[in-house]
Amino acid sequence: MAIDTHPTTDLPQTAAPHDGDRLGGRARLVLFVLCAAQFMVALDFSVLNVALPALGKDLGLSRSALQWAVTAFALPSGGFLLLFGRIADLYGRKKLFLTGLAVFGAASLLATLAWDPASFLTGRALQGLGAAVVVPTGMSLLTTTFPEGPLRDKALGISGTVLSLGFTVGMLLGGVMTDTLGWRSTMGLLAVAAVVVLALAPGLLPESRTPQRPRLDVPGALTVTGGLLALIYALSTAAQRGFGDADVWGTLLAGLVLIGAFVAVESRSPAPLVSLPMLRRRTVAWGNIGGLVTFSTMSAVVFVLTLYLQETLGLSSFRTGLVFGVQGAASAVAGTYAPKVIGRFGARRTLVASLLGQGLFTAGLLFVGADSGALVATVAVSVASMFHLGAIISYGLTVTSGVPDGEQGLATGLVTTTQQVGLTIGIPLLGVLATTRPSLFDGVRTVLAVDAALVVAAALLVAVGLGRRKA
């Protein structure tokens, strides 16, 4: 995400027109295009999950190698996020946004036509690279197009809802399309979506860049990108080789060293990618920790439940998609009531309560069995775990609360970065526990137990961290 403390466009005459606090016709079209791009990327995170078993059989990917279908996308999408956000600040967000869409669309076509594991994973990696451009530039275009205040709040709220909807719809569509048209149709859908957005965007979106033309923090960009890539690669490789492998530990250590170097560089850089003083704000630090945990743990739960439903319970891709469709319906209902709950109890209390609920109901999944009768319990407890939606909404509000108007762009950038990194590390970090155990069912239970423990621990830590201030 582009970290811009003064989110103003250098071409204000092209900003989306509006009538007071209401969106005008052109503003709605601009918002539609930007939300469509975010929806497309969210869809990519989830549409393939249900298709993984069918994909593995077709391309010859083993169970332990299946997570690379997800991780090949996650590596570049998480690793290059900050770098492309800053490049867009310098050279034009619209230009980078369109470039990212083109790369994403071409990569989706390659994944659709893949003839072996190597060609498919190459397509997935290029999709991730395109997403690393589209996500930060899209969010920057949104915040620079819509002025501070009610209009931007409304636009961000719609964008967040569409993003959550993308994850849910992706699971349902993935199941239906895999059963009726085959797994390749899920990648073809993304290629078509990219073409549609790319056709609409040039005539609607304003160009936008930072007027001050800050220098590119090359040392910071190299260290954070290298560090994230090394960490994600190490966690992903451990799924196949185990944590005892020397290469895994070597890469993990290199990643930690690079992240440490990044912190040191940012503390001295005149134009840092991430402002360390901002991270010292209690609401920013603890809010982002809560967001990181909820995104990473829920992505891991969805991954292992997909394997459990299809390989342990024997459900088809279509029925698996329906399970997550029910979960999505509950998410829509929760999304309606979450703002009211936050309005009554406050974002900080809601964040803590949501994390606790997510952790406890994830632990409830430990009581399901390996027989078909467990399906009802799986659906019921999965629906109840939609507490995580409350955490998603409240952590963003927690991070941005109390931040001066001139620093809202920076705070929003950290929220987006946390979201993407969380989605990136969840499956490699926890999915390894499921795919390396002799029994898939035992592996799934291990992941759920660790997942629940992490979320509950995070809830307690966030409660203590935020409790030092009046809630």
Helices and strands as residue ranges (DSSP letters): G 12-14, E 18-19, E 22-23, H 25-46, H 52-59, H 63-79, H 81-91, H 93-112, H 117-145, H 150-181, H 184-204, H 218-241, H 246-266, H 276-279, H 282-307, I 308-312, H 317-345, H 347-364, G 365-367, H 374-384, H 387-400, G 405-407, H 408-435, H 440-467
